[in-house]
Structure formats: structure tokens, C-alpha cells
Amino acid sequence: MPKVPNLKRIRNEYPLTVRELAEMSGVSYDTITKVENGHREARPSTIRKLAGALGVEPRELMKGKK
């Protein structure tokens, strides 16, 4: 399962809280928090849901830090 290094940065650009992103994406608050903090890798389906809610391509969430 892949890591999602840009999730927190992109979420904060909107700005959205973790709870707001959870409601928009259907991904649990706990999962988003763990993925953002590197405690859990995300399933491809989770990455697609998060990317869809943020209006970005899934690969944008997974790119290395700029």
C-alpha cells in the first residue's frame, strides 16, 4: 500500500479540517489522521476517495515533497 506524502499539504491549501475531509470523502477521520502522520499507508481506493474530495489526481497526493 502506498504512502501519501502530500495529503496534509494539499488539505491545508484549501483549507479543510480532517473532519471536513472525512465527511467529503467518506474516509474515516482516524484513517486520514493516521495516513497524514505516516502511521498507516493508504489503500488505492482510499487514495482515490481522498483525491476526488480534494479535486486532484491521485498521483498528486503520492508525489514526493516539492
Secondary structure, 3 states (H helix, E strand, C coil): CCCCCCHHHHHHHCCCCHHHHHHHHCCCHHHHHHHHCCCCCCCHHHHHHHHHHHCCCHHHHHCCCC
